[in-house]
Amino acid sequence: MVGNEIAIAMGDALTVDIRMEKDPQNSRIENCERMLKVAAHAIMQMWDDVQAEKARRAKLLQT
C-alpha cells in the first residue's frame, strides 16, 4: 500500500466507527468487516516499516 491508500484505509476505519456508534442496527456488517480488514493490513504494514527502520537505526549505532 502507498501513502494515499493507507490514508483511505484509516478513513474507512473511522467511517466504520462512526456507523457503529450512531446506527449499529443499520450498518452493513460485511462492509464494515471488509473495511476493517484493509485498515488492519495498512496498520500492520506501517508497523513493519517502523520496525524495519528501528532495526536499521540500531544496526547503524552498533558500527
C-alpha positions as CSV (number, residue, x, y, z in Angstrom):
1,M,0.0,0.0,0.0
2,V,1.1,3.5,-0.7
3,G,0.5,6.6,1.4
4,N,-2.8,7.6,0.0
5,E,-4.1,4.0,0.1
6,I,-3.2,3.9,3.8
7,A,-4.9,7.2,4.4
8,I,-8.1,5.9,2.7
9,A,-8.0,2.7,4.8
10,M,-7.7,4.8,8.0
11,G,-10.6,7.0,6.9
12,D,-12.6,3.8,6.2
13,A,-11.9,2.6,9.7
14,L,-13.1,5.9,11.1
15,T,-16.3,5.5,9.0
16,V,-16.9,2.1,10.5
17,D,-16.5,3.5,14.0
18,I,-19.0,6.3,13.3
19,R,-21.5,4.0,11.7
20,M,-21.4,1.5,14.6
21,E,-21.6,4.3,17.1
22,K,-24.5,6.1,15.5
23,D,-26.6,3.4,13.9
24,P,-25.3,-0.1,14.5
25,Q,-28.6,-1.8,13.6
26,N,-28.5,-0.4,10.0
27,S,-24.7,-0.9,9.5
28,R,-23.7,-3.3,6.8
29,I,-21.6,-5.6,8.9
30,E,-19.9,-7.3,5.9
31,N,-18.8,-4.0,4.5
32,C,-17.6,-2.9,8.0
33,E,-15.6,-6.1,8.3
34,R,-14.0,-5.7,4.8
35,M,-13.0,-2.1,5.5
36,L,-11.5,-3.0,8.9
37,K,-9.5,-5.9,7.4
38,V,-8.0,-3.4,4.9
39,A,-7.3,-0.9,7.7
40,A,-5.7,-3.7,9.8
41,H,-3.5,-4.6,6.8
42,A,-2.4,-1.0,6.4
43,I,-1.6,-0.7,10.1
44,M,0.5,-3.9,10.0
45,Q,2.3,-2.6,7.0
46,M,3.1,0.7,8.8
47,W,4.2,-1.4,11.9
48,D,6.5,-3.5,9.8
49,D,8.0,-0.3,8.2
50,V,8.6,1.3,11.6
51,Q,10.2,-1.9,12.9
52,A,12.5,-2.2,9.9
53,E,13.6,1.4,10.4
54,K,14.2,0.8,14.1
55,A,16.4,-2.2,13.3
56,R,18.3,-0.2,10.6
57,R,19.0,2.5,13.1
58,A,20.1,0.0,15.8
59,K,22.4,-1.6,13.3
60,L,24.0,1.8,12.5
61,L,24.6,2.5,16.1
62,Q,26.5,-0.7,16.5
63,T,29.0,0.1,13.9
